[in-house]
Amino acid sequence: MSTQRDVFEYALVRVVPRVERGEMFNAGVLVYCRAKSFVAARTHLDEAKLRALDPDADVAGVRAALRAVEGVCGGGQAAGQAAGDDPGRRFRWLIAPRSTVVQPGPVHTGLTADPRAEVERLLDLLVR
């Protein structure tokens, strides 16, 4: 018995406390599966890493930016202007390059039978 697997895309969400220095660490993952009309983000901020790279970092601001990424993926009112966009468009908006403290990494692809479980697997593997 074979399990149907679909193509998915993912990108890491990185925190770059001082953009001019270019130092960063992973703080979340974005997953998009077109076949399932699925997009989700999960984040985990390691405050000790943030403080090690920038003792004066705005921890509350970084947490708010990470929550906003999760909100855009979730859609609805939390997505703000992206609320009416389909999952693919929200994913593409979130992976667009930007020069801010919270940035997307490059997009990678894979196969999965369960995109929701993939989010947790990648968070455990690449972020925590």
N, C-alpha and C positions, 0 to 999 in steps of 0.2 A: 504494500500500500504506500503510495507516494503522497507526500504533502506538497500542495501547491506553494511555490515560493515566488515572490514578486520582487522586482527590482526596487531598491530604495536608495535614496541619497542621504548623506549626512554631512554635517560640518560641525566642528568644534566651536564653542564660544570661548573666546580668550579674554583675559583681563590684562591690559597693558597699562599699569599704573602711571608710568611716565612715558608718554608716547615718544618723546625725543630720545629716550634711551633704548627703546625697542625690546626691553625685557618683558616677558609675558608668561602666563601660566593658564592652563585649561580650567574653565569654570562652568562648563555646560556643554550640551550637545543638542543639535537640531536634527530631526529626522523627518524626511518626507517620502511618502510612498504614493505615487500617482494612482496606481491600480486600486488602492484602497481609499483614495481621497483622504489621506491621513497626513497630518503634520503635527508635531509635538516638540516641545523643548523641555529639558530638565536641567536645572542648574544646581551647583554646589560651590559656595564660596569658601575657600580656605583662607580665613582671615590672617592666619600666621604668615602665609606666603605673601599675601597682599602687604602686610606691615613690613616684612623683610625687604621687599622691593621698594616700598615707599612708606616710611614711618608716619607720614602726614596724610596718607591716602584718605579720601572721603568714603569710608566703609558704607555708610548709609546710602550714599549716592550710587555706589557700585551695586549694592543689593537691589536698589530701586531699578537700575538699568537691567539687571538680570531678570527681575520679576516682569519687567516690561516685555522682554523677549518671550518669556513663557506666556504672557498675556496675549501677545500678537498671535502666537501659535494657536492658542485656545479659541480665538475668534470672539464674537460677541462684543459686549461693551468694553471689555478689557483690551480689545485689539485697537481701540481708538479709530483712526481714519481707515485702518485696514479691515475693519469689522465686516464689511460687505464683500471682501475679496475671497476668492476660492483658496483652498489650502496651498496650491502650487504658487499662486501669486504672493501669498504671505511668506512662504519659504524663500522665494526669490528676493523679496524685499529685505528679509533678514540676512541673507548671505551677501548682499551687495557690500563691496568694500567700503570701509569708513575709517577715518582717523580719529577715533575716540577711545576712551578707556576700555569700553567693552566692544570687541571686534569679532567678526566671524573669521574662521580659518577657511582653508580651501575645501571644496566639495569632493567627497569620495562616494563610491557606490558599492552596493553589495546586493545579496539576495536574502530575503527573509520570508518566513511563513507568518510572522507575527510582529508587525512594526512597533506595536506598543511595548512588547518585551525587548525589542531591539534598543529602544531608548534607554531602558534600565541597564541592559547589558553593556552598552557603550559608555554610559555614565560611570559604571563600576570599573570598566576596563581602562578608560582614558582620562577620567577626571578625578575620581576619589582616591 
